[in-house]
Amino acid sequence: MNLKTVLASLVLSLALALPAFAAGPVDINSADAKTLAEGLTGVGMSKAEAIVAYRAEHGPFANASELAQVKGIGDKLVERNRDNIVVGGAKAKARTAKTASAG
């Protein structure tokens, strides 16, 4: 192999590897469907839209495991993505709802 071929292979390898590292943690309580589909393995637009609809109907997720309650999302899918799931704002929203109902 010549140097040009090696460099071309290296550039191609890096270009293909970058999308795997580009996606950061996904906040399942605030991400839109596109962000969920792009950031979670095994979640396409249909499942991502189901997550957003479930969240709109039932409120924020308290933890990542609750994601399995969404139709089409199972425990295995949650486990596969657990390291990439962030559950932001759930406690603050839950407290706000409790405060509002108490007052």
PyMOL commands that set and color helices and strands:
alter all, ss='L'
color gray80, all
select helices_A, chain A and resi 3-22+33-39+45-58+64-69+75-84+90-102
alter helices_A, ss='H'
color red, helices_A
select strands_A, chain A and resi 26-27+85-86
alter strands_A, ss='S'
color yellow, strands_A
deselect
rebuild
show_as cartoon
